[in-house]
Amino acid sequence: MNVIETSLPGVIVIEPRVFRDDRGYFFETFNLAKIVEFGLPNQWKQDNFSVSKKNVIRGIHYQIGEPQGKLVRVASGAVLDVIVDLRKSSPTFGKHTTVELSADNLRMVWIPVGFGHGFAALTDNVGLSYKVTDYYSPKAERTVLWNDPALEIDWHVGPEDAILSVKDQAGLRLADAEVFD
């Protein structure tokens, strides 16, 4: 596995070693020893899977009080994965990075506690899988508004084409959101 640093300290992209031949390919989707070697947690509480059609935007989600680190990958299709630093004391607070994750590139992204996460489905039938370090907690869940002008995120989906849940439409601007210290 290869690790690629991003512009946000602690957020890393992991490229698995892929074994390809005329039958197809094989790769490890998770190897605890390697994950720990990269500085990621050795305790995981839940695996989640979502399916989205093209132009769906989910996020920017995070949990306060019961925060989650996330290891995200795409099983089918492609997404633009968006990570926002929500740590008030961080020099990169309010900054974001994006990573294209796809069934073709097989990359994964590690999103530590203190960051918000979202993605835009770039293709139909996106299958997104993620491991989390704590359980989902509705009372702890928060949402930053996906199109907050202060964040300057290019989702690669026009606002007129974006498909959003009611929850994501009602997200708070970063200036009004509860964030990490």
C-alpha positions as CSV (number, residue, x, y, z in Angstrom):
1,M,0.0,0.0,0.0
2,N,1.1,3.5,-0.8
3,V,0.3,6.6,1.3
4,I,-0.2,10.0,-0.2
5,E,-0.4,13.1,2.1
6,T,-3.0,15.8,1.3
7,S,-3.1,19.5,2.0
8,L,-4.9,18.8,5.3
9,P,-2.5,17.3,8.0
10,G,-3.7,13.9,9.0
11,V,-5.9,13.3,6.0
12,I,-4.3,10.7,3.8
13,V,-5.0,8.8,0.6
14,I,-4.2,5.1,0.6
15,E,-3.5,3.3,-2.7
16,P,-3.7,-0.4,-2.3
17,R,-1.4,-2.8,-4.2
18,V,-3.5,-4.3,-7.0
19,F,-2.8,-7.7,-8.6
20,R,-4.2,-7.7,-12.1
21,D,-4.2,-10.5,-14.7
22,D,-6.5,-11.6,-17.6
23,R,-9.1,-12.8,-15.1
24,G,-9.5,-9.4,-13.4
25,Y,-7.8,-8.2,-10.2
26,F,-7.4,-8.7,-6.5
27,F,-6.5,-6.2,-3.7
28,E,-6.9,-6.0,0.1
29,T,-9.7,-3.6,1.1
30,F,-8.5,-3.6,4.7
31,N,-5.4,-4.9,6.5
32,L,-5.3,-3.9,10.2
33,A,-1.5,-4.3,10.5
34,K,-0.9,-1.9,7.6
35,I,-3.6,0.6,8.7
36,V,-2.0,0.8,12.2
37,E,1.4,1.1,10.5
38,F,0.1,4.2,8.8
39,G,-1.0,5.7,12.1
40,L,-4.7,4.9,11.8
41,P,-6.7,3.5,14.7
42,N,-6.8,-0.2,15.6
43,Q,-10.4,-0.1,16.8
44,W,-13.4,0.1,14.3
45,K,-17.0,0.1,15.4
46,Q,-19.1,0.1,12.3
47,D,-19.1,-0.4,8.5
48,N,-21.5,1.5,6.3
49,F,-22.4,1.4,2.7
50,S,-24.4,3.9,0.6
51,V,-25.6,3.8,-3.0
52,S,-26.1,7.1,-4.9
53,K,-27.2,8.1,-8.3
54,K,-25.2,10.7,-10.4
55,N,-25.3,14.3,-9.0
56,V,-26.2,13.2,-5.4
57,I,-24.3,15.3,-2.9
58,R,-24.1,13.9,0.7
59,G,-22.6,16.0,3.4
60,I,-20.8,17.8,4.9
61,H,-21.3,15.4,7.9
62,Y,-19.6,14.9,11.2
63,Q,-20.4,14.1,14.9
64,I,-19.7,16.2,17.9
65,G,-19.3,14.5,21.3
66,E,-19.1,11.1,19.7
67,P,-16.8,11.9,16.8
68,Q,-15.9,9.4,14.1
69,G,-12.8,8.8,12.1
70,K,-13.7,7.4,8.6
71,L,-11.9,5.2,6.1
72,V,-13.7,5.7,2.8
73,R,-13.6,3.8,-0.5
74,V,-15.7,3.4,-3.6
75,A,-16.8,-0.1,-4.7
76,S,-18.7,1.0,-7.8
77,G,-18.7,4.3,-9.8
78,A,-16.8,7.4,-8.9
79,V,-17.1,10.3,-6.4
80,L,-15.5,13.5,-5.6
81,D,-14.8,13.1,-1.9
82,V,-14.6,16.3,0.1
83,I,-13.0,16.7,3.5
84,V,-13.2,20.0,5.5
85,D,-11.1,20.8,8.6
86,L,-13.5,21.7,11.4
87,R,-10.9,22.1,14.2
88,K,-11.2,25.7,15.4
89,S,-7.6,25.7,16.7
90,S,-6.1,24.3,13.4
91,P,-4.2,26.5,11.0
92,T,-6.2,24.9,8.2
93,F,-9.6,25.4,9.9
94,G,-12.3,25.9,7.2
95,K,-10.0,24.7,4.4
96,H,-10.9,21.6,2.4
97,T,-9.3,19.0,0.1
98,T,-10.9,16.8,-2.5
99,V,-10.0,13.3,-3.7
100,E,-11.5,11.4,-6.6
101,L,-12.3,7.9,-5.4
102,S,-13.5,5.3,-7.9
103,A,-13.8,1.7,-8.6
104,D,-11.1,2.2,-11.2
105,N,-8.4,3.9,-9.0
106,L,-9.3,1.8,-5.9
107,R,-8.0,4.6,-3.6
108,M,-9.2,5.0,0.0
109,V,-9.1,8.2,2.1
110,W,-8.6,8.4,5.9
111,I,-10.6,11.2,7.5
112,P,-9.6,11.7,11.1
113,V,-11.8,13.0,13.9
114,G,-12.2,16.8,13.6
115,F,-13.0,16.8,9.9
116,G,-16.3,17.0,8.1
117,H,-17.0,14.7,5.2
118,G,-19.1,14.8,2.1
119,F,-19.1,13.5,-1.5
120,A,-20.6,14.2,-4.9
121,A,-21.6,11.2,-7.0
122,L,-19.9,11.6,-10.4
123,T,-21.5,8.5,-12.0
124,D,-24.7,6.6,-11.6
125,N,-24.8,3.7,-9.1
126,V,-22.0,4.8,-6.8
127,G,-21.4,2.3,-4.1
128,L,-19.5,4.0,-1.2
129,S,-18.2,2.0,1.7
130,Y,-16.7,3.4,4.9
131,K,-15.4,2.1,8.2
132,V,-15.9,4.3,11.3
133,T,-14.3,4.5,14.7
134,D,-17.5,5.1,16.6
135,Y,-21.1,4.3,16.2
136,Y,-23.6,6.6,14.4
137,S,-25.3,8.9,16.9
138,P,-28.3,11.0,15.6
139,K,-28.0,13.3,18.6
140,A,-24.3,14.0,17.8
141,E,-24.7,14.4,14.1
142,R,-24.1,17.8,12.6
143,T,-24.1,19.1,9.0
144,V,-22.3,22.0,7.4
145,L,-24.1,23.5,4.4
146,W,-22.6,21.9,1.3
147,N,-22.5,25.2,-0.7
148,D,-21.4,27.6,2.0
149,P,-19.6,30.3,0.1
150,A,-17.0,30.6,2.8
151,L,-15.8,27.0,1.9
152,E,-15.4,27.7,-1.8
153,I,-15.9,24.0,-2.7
154,D,-16.2,23.0,-6.4
155,W,-18.3,19.8,-6.2
156,H,-18.1,19.2,-9.9
157,V,-21.9,19.2,-9.9
158,G,-23.8,22.4,-10.8
159,P,-26.1,23.7,-8.1
160,E,-29.1,23.3,-10.4
161,D,-28.2,19.6,-10.9
162,A,-27.4,18.8,-7.3
163,I,-29.6,16.2,-5.6
164,L,-29.7,16.7,-1.9
165,S,-31.5,15.3,1.2
166,V,-33.6,17.6,3.3
167,K,-31.0,17.3,6.0
168,D,-28.2,18.4,3.7
169,Q,-30.3,21.3,2.4
170,A,-30.7,22.5,6.0
171,G,-27.0,22.4,6.9
172,L,-25.5,25.3,8.8
173,R,-23.0,27.7,7.4
174,L,-19.5,27.1,8.9
175,A,-19.7,30.4,10.8
176,D,-22.9,29.1,12.6
177,A,-21.9,25.5,13.0
178,E,-20.8,23.7,16.1
179,V,-17.2,22.7,15.5
180,F,-14.3,21.0,17.3
181,D,-12.0,23.0,19.6
